[in-house]
Amino acid sequence: MKAAPEPVIDPSQPLDKSTVLRAVGDWVRREVDLGELLERVIDAVTRAMDAERCTIYLVDRARGEIFSKAARLPEIKEIRLK
C-alpha cells in the first residue's frame, strides 16, 4: 500500500483553521520527531492566526511544571512555569 503524500501548506497562501487542523492531524500520524512536529505546528498556527508569536507548552509531571518546547520567541529559548 502506498503512503499518502505529505501534506503541503503553501507559504504564499493564507491559511484557514480547518486546513491547519487537517495538516496537524496528518503530521501527528507521520512525524516521529517531537521537535520537528512542534515546529511544523507552530509555523502553521502562527500563520493561520496571523500572529507574530506562538508558544506550545508541554507538561513535565516529574517537576510539576509546564514548559515551552517550541516557540516563535527568538529572545527566549525556554519558559518554565510551576
C-alpha positions in Angstrom: 0.0 0.0 0.0 1.3 3.4 -1.0 1.7 6.1 1.7 -0.4 9.2 1.3 1.5 12.2 0.1 3.0 14.6 2.8 0.5 17.4 3.5 1.9 20.6 2.0 0.9 24.1 3.2 1.8 26.7 0.6 3.5 29.6 2.5 2.3 32.1 -0.1 -1.4 31.3 0.6 -3.4 32.4 3.7 -4.4 29.5 6.0 -7.8 28.8 7.5 -8.3 26.9 10.7 -9.7 23.7 9.0 -6.6 23.5 6.7 -4.3 23.8 9.7 -6.2 21.1 11.7 -6.1 18.7 8.8 -2.4 19.2 8.3 -1.6 18.9 12.0 -3.6 15.6 12.2 -1.6 14.3 9.3 1.7 15.4 10.8 0.9 13.8 14.2 0.3 10.4 12.4 3.5 10.7 10.4 6.2 12.6 12.4 8.3 10.7 15.0 10.5 13.6 16.0 8.6 15.7 18.6 10.7 18.8 17.9 10.1 18.7 14.2 6.4 18.1 14.7 6.1 21.1 17.1 8.0 23.4 14.7 5.6 22.5 11.9 2.6 23.1 14.2 4.0 26.4 15.4 4.6 27.6 11.8 1.1 26.7 10.6 -0.7 28.0 13.6 1.2 31.3 13.7 0.4 31.9 10.0 -3.2 30.8 10.3 -3.8 33.1 13.3 -1.8 35.9 11.6 0.2 36.1 14.8 3.7 37.4 15.5 4.4 34.9 18.2 3.3 31.4 19.3 4.2 29.0 22.1 3.3 25.4 22.8 3.5 24.3 26.4 4.1 20.7 27.5 3.6 19.2 30.9 6.7 18.0 33.0 4.8 15.9 35.5 8.1 14.9 37.3 8.9 18.5 38.1 5.3 19.7 38.4 5.9 22.3 35.7 4.7 23.3 32.3 7.3 24.4 29.8 7.7 25.7 26.3 9.0 23.2 23.8 8.7 25.1 20.6 8.1 28.8 20.2 8.5 31.8 17.9 10.2 33.8 20.7 13.8 34.4 19.4 14.8 36.2 22.6 13.7 33.3 24.9 14.8 29.7 24.5 12.5 28.1 27.1 9.8 29.1 29.5 9.1 27.0 32.7 6.2 27.6 35.0 5.3 25.9 38.3 
